[in-house]
Amino acid sequence: MRTFQMHLLEADKVFFEGECESLIVPTTVGQYGILAGHSNMISAVVPGVLSYRAPGKEWRTAAVSEGMVKVEGNDVLVLVDSAEYPEEIDAKRAQRAADEAKEAILQKRSVREYRTAQANLARAINRLRVKKNAR
């Protein structure tokens, strides 16, 4: 199978860089698949499950937060605030974060605080979903 170069970058570090055969990214319009030779594009990434397959390896999944994906030539750049493999996710911590975000939403503070709490809740729920499905 043909490959492309993938760069999956978190806000503060490189999460994965290397050859890739297939990539599935969560976007605003659903799961978006990318193979070698894909047409150029840019799209928003939403909190969800990102999956990729490196040559000769098994599929890997990761919980990702919001960001963007850019395909140009045979090079794919995925920029996200955070990315975690299922084995790196602390389920208890994620559950606490979800509970705190739910409480913050109920507090009915400013619009900004409300949206921040919604984003925190989406991230926590996504992390829990990825951890659960990896078992």
C-alpha positions as CSV (number, residue, x, y, z in Angstrom):
1,M,0.0,0.0,0.0
2,R,1.2,3.5,-0.8
3,T,2.2,5.8,2.1
4,F,2.2,9.4,3.0
5,Q,4.1,11.4,5.7
6,M,2.0,12.2,8.7
7,H,2.8,14.8,11.4
8,L,0.5,14.7,14.4
9,L,1.4,17.6,16.7
10,E,0.0,18.5,20.1
11,A,0.2,22.1,21.3
12,D,3.4,21.5,23.1
13,K,5.0,18.4,21.5
14,V,5.2,15.9,18.7
15,F,2.7,13.1,19.2
16,F,3.5,11.0,16.1
17,E,5.6,11.6,13.0
18,G,6.3,9.1,10.3
19,E,5.0,7.1,7.3
20,C,1.3,6.3,7.3
21,E,-0.9,4.2,5.1
22,S,-4.3,5.4,6.3
23,L,-5.6,8.1,8.6
24,I,-9.1,8.7,10.0
25,V,-9.7,12.1,11.6
26,P,-12.8,13.3,13.4
27,T,-14.1,16.5,11.7
28,T,-17.1,18.7,11.8
29,V,-18.7,16.7,9.0
30,G,-17.9,13.2,10.5
31,Q,-15.0,10.8,10.2
32,Y,-12.7,11.8,7.3
33,G,-10.4,9.2,5.8
34,I,-7.1,10.1,4.2
35,L,-4.9,7.8,2.0
36,A,-1.8,8.5,0.0
37,G,-2.4,10.8,-3.0
38,H,-5.4,12.5,-1.3
39,S,-6.4,15.9,-2.8
40,N,-5.2,19.0,-0.9
41,M,-7.6,20.1,1.8
42,I,-7.9,21.8,5.2
43,S,-10.5,20.9,7.8
44,A,-11.3,21.5,11.4
45,V,-10.8,18.6,13.8
46,V,-13.3,18.1,16.6
47,P,-12.8,16.1,19.8
48,G,-13.0,12.5,19.0
49,V,-11.1,9.4,18.0
50,L,-8.3,9.6,15.5
51,S,-7.1,6.3,14.0
52,Y,-4.0,5.7,11.9
53,R,-2.0,2.8,10.5
54,A,1.7,2.9,9.9
55,P,3.2,0.4,7.3
56,G,3.4,-3.1,8.8
57,K,1.8,-2.1,12.0
58,E,-1.6,-2.5,13.7
59,W,-4.2,0.4,13.7
60,R,-3.5,2.9,16.5
61,T,-6.2,5.1,18.0
62,A,-5.9,8.2,20.1
63,A,-8.3,10.6,21.8
64,V,-7.8,14.1,20.2
65,S,-9.2,17.5,21.1
66,E,-10.0,20.3,18.7
67,G,-7.6,21.4,16.0
68,M,-7.1,21.3,12.3
69,V,-5.9,18.9,9.6
70,K,-4.1,20.0,6.4
71,V,-3.3,17.7,3.4
72,E,-0.8,19.1,0.9
73,G,0.9,16.9,-1.6
74,N,1.7,13.6,0.1
75,D,2.1,15.3,3.5
76,V,-0.5,15.4,6.2
77,L,-0.3,17.8,9.2
78,V,-2.7,17.3,12.1
79,L,-2.5,20.0,14.8
80,V,-4.5,19.4,18.0
81,D,-4.5,20.9,21.5
82,S,-4.0,17.4,22.9
83,A,-3.8,13.7,21.9
84,E,-3.6,10.6,24.1
85,Y,-3.4,6.9,23.4
86,P,-6.0,4.9,25.4
87,E,-3.3,3.4,27.7
88,E,-2.2,6.9,28.7
89,I,-5.7,8.0,29.8
90,D,-6.5,7.9,33.5
91,A,-10.2,7.0,33.6
92,K,-10.7,8.3,37.2
93,R,-9.2,11.6,36.4
94,A,-11.2,11.9,33.2
95,Q,-14.4,11.1,35.1
96,R,-13.6,13.8,37.7
97,A,-13.0,16.3,34.9
98,A,-16.4,15.4,33.4
99,D,-18.1,15.8,36.7
100,E,-16.4,19.2,37.3
101,A,-17.4,20.4,33.8
102,K,-21.0,19.3,34.3
103,E,-21.1,21.3,37.6
104,A,-19.5,24.3,35.9
105,I,-22.2,24.2,33.2
106,L,-24.9,24.2,35.9
107,Q,-23.4,27.2,37.6
108,K,-24.7,29.5,34.8
109,R,-21.8,31.9,34.9
110,S,-20.6,34.0,32.0
111,V,-20.9,32.8,28.4
112,R,-17.2,32.3,28.2
113,E,-17.1,30.2,31.3
114,Y,-20.1,28.2,30.0
115,R,-18.3,27.5,26.6
116,T,-15.1,26.5,28.4
117,A,-17.0,24.1,30.6
118,Q,-18.7,22.6,27.5
119,A,-15.3,22.1,25.8
120,N,-13.9,20.5,29.0
121,L,-16.9,18.2,29.2
122,A,-16.5,17.2,25.5
123,R,-12.8,16.4,26.0
124,A,-13.5,14.4,29.2
125,I,-16.3,12.4,27.6
126,N,-14.2,11.7,24.6
127,R,-11.3,10.5,26.7
128,L,-13.6,8.1,28.6
129,R,-15.0,6.8,25.4
130,V,-11.6,6.1,23.9
131,K,-10.4,4.4,27.1
132,K,-13.5,2.2,27.3
133,N,-13.4,1.1,23.6
134,A,-9.7,0.2,23.9
135,R,-10.4,-2.6,26.3
